[in-house]
Amino acid sequence: MTAPEPTILATCGGLNGGEWTDSVYGPLLHHAIELAEVHGRAPRVTHINTAGGDQRHVEGAELEAARAAGVEATHLRLFPHPNVADVRAHLLSQDVVWVSGGSLVNLLAVWRAHGIDRILTEAWHRGVVLAGGSAGALCWHEGGTTSSYGPDISAVRDGIGLVPGSLAVHYDSDPRRRPTHQRAVADGTLPDGYALDEGVGLVYRGRSLVDIVAERPGVSAWQLTRAGEGVREERLVPRLLGEKVAA
C-alpha cells in the first residue's frame, strides 16, 4: 500500500557511497520507503533528476543502488522530453518519488511547464510518499534559499507549497547558507521555517511536521522564527534512524 496519509520527507541526503557497489540507498532514502508501508512486493521508487538536468550517468548509480536494496526503480526524465507516455499514470503508480538535488529554480520552471507540480500534488493526496534531498527537499515548501542563480545564495519564494514555511539545506556544510537564510526570514522575504544539517530529514504528515530524523549522530535541524528585526534560531535534535518513535 501507499502511505495512509499525505507524506513528505524533506532531507539533506539520498544516495551514499557503497563498499561493494559505487552507491547505496542511504538511511534517509530507506526511511522514505518505510513511510510508504509497502508489503508483499518490491517497493516502487521513481527517481526524478530534473534539478540536475536528467544526467544519464546519475541514473546508473541510482539503479545499481536500487537493485542492491531490492527496489523496483525507474526514472522520470523531462529532457529532451518526457520518457514515459503517460506521466500521470506513472507517478500515481509509485510508492515513493525521490527528487534529487541541483537547481531548485530550474526544477520548478520545468515541472510547471509540464504540469508535474500538479501531478505530484495529486500523488501526494493519494499516499505516494514525496521525498528528496537538497532541491528535492526545498521544492515542497513555500520557499527556501538556493545557489540556483550562481555562486551567491538567493531566496526563492515560489515553491510548490505542499508544506508550510521555508527551508534551508546544507546548513552545516556551506557557510553561506545560514546568514543568507536568516536575513531572508528576518526581513520577511521568506516565511518562518526550518533548516537542515547534512544527513537530517523532516517528516510531514499532511501539512504538519511529525518527526525529525537523522542518519548519523551529532547533526541537527533548526527552527527559524522572525523576531523583531532579527531571527530566533532553535536547535531541534533529530531522532537517529533505527530508534523508536517516542509515544
Buried (B, 14 or more C-beta within 10 A) or exposed (E): EBBEEBBBBBBBBBBBEBEEEEBBBBBBBBBBBBBBBBEEEBBBBBBBBBBBBBEEEBBEBBBBBBEBBEBBBBBBBBEEEBBBEEBBEBBBBBBBBBBBBBBBBBBBBBBEEBEBBEBBBEBBEEBBBBBBBBBBBBBBBBBBBBBBEEEEBBBBEEBBBBBBBBBBBBBBEBEEBBEBBBBBBBEEBBBBBBBBBBBBBBBBBBEEBEBBBBBBEEBBBBBBBBEEEEBBBEEBEBBBBEEEEEE
